[in-house]
């Protein structure tokens, strides 16, 4: 797995978890969960599709 795509996927998953926790419990900084999801998706997109079978 390409490191950039893997890192993007990890950030996206953490962002989704942070969002769900933020819906259930109010905590400072919960708005950054949406930012984490957007950054994670962007990192996956700019990794040239290597996560899903693109050429190395």
Beta strands, then each sheet from edge to edge (+ up, - down):
end
